[in-house]
Amino acid sequence: SDSQPITYFDFSNKIFDSTAVVEPCSTPWTLSETDALAGTFGGEETETCCLYTVCNFGRGHCGGTVKTSYGWKGYGGCGNNPVVGTGGVSYGSGVHIYVWGLPTRRRLDEGGTDSAEEGSAVVNKVVPSTTTRRLQSGTNSPSPSSAVTPSA
């Protein structure tokens, strides 16, 4: 839904750490699965709710609002459960987090030898639990390598 969208976070240069306090709006994100699978993020560049820190990763945190975040605490930090949504503080009935690695792209070098490009991207997908979605294996939709059900 518009108020609780599925959000994709780029973890290609980040470590998943459920206790890490991070700057708000510092983890690249997108609302488009197609863009996430293509490695195109950028939502953090236009986000304006970037006042307080969040726990591990999140779209934004400002006065009275936490936008899709692994964890948060009033005035910044860790301490409260994950939230989804774009306004207020919306716990919904829970959050599902899927983490998967995108396959390494292959290319032929000048001599025709197959070689891998730079490593694979890692994408976190945060889904309100009221939304059920099956991720299927395939060229454009890799299946999750692990699912995390956060408790703190």
Summary of the structure (lengths in Angstrom):
residues: 152
radius of gyration: 16.2
end to end distance: 24.4
largest distance: 57.9
contacts: 451
relative contact order: 0.22
helix: 5%
strand: 35%
